[in-house]
């Protein structure tokens, strides 16, 4: 039993490392060959993990081979556009200028109901509000509303707005971020004075203290 436990730990660690080597993609953003790789890794790890009679190398060696193949395919895809198109396919325009491209729907084996569902998932209620919809190579549908239906932007109103910048996290989970505090130009005393003014005596009781680009602080204990 202890042997199976340690085999599971080893295979889990190797599988996680293999998936990490695939990059930062989310599961819903995997290319077809990456999804196949993830499925194969899970299948290869399952056998040696559950059966002590199966040599551990029967799982480790094929996983290593798959990772090498993935790295080679990714490198070749970056160097060769034709190979990349062969490996990943091409994006398909399903809605163009507000008109559903039925021929493209048939090529990607989608029904109109599938298209409507994907459009709603993108926050657009009615298909006649869609200007362009593109089925990306990873299976995600990108939806762009008609120009008359899109939200008004500051540029449309000739307004100048400050650039968006991520908030500076000064304290998270009770831990002070000393580097971020220094980058924000704050001293330890200033942070302590702010917390004291908010009735917080111990920084370890702070769940989150963040400072946005306008100088407004967000505090939650």
PyMOL commands that set and color helices and strands:
alter all, ss='L'
color gray80, all
select helices_A, chain A and resi 2-21+27-29+32-50+57-79+81-88+102-107+112-121+127-129+178-183+188-197+203-205
alter helices_A, ss='H'
color red, helices_A
select strands_A, chain A and resi 92-96+99-100+130-135+141-145+168-172+175-176+208-211+217-220
alter strands_A, ss='S'
color yellow, strands_A
deselect
rebuild
show_as cartoon
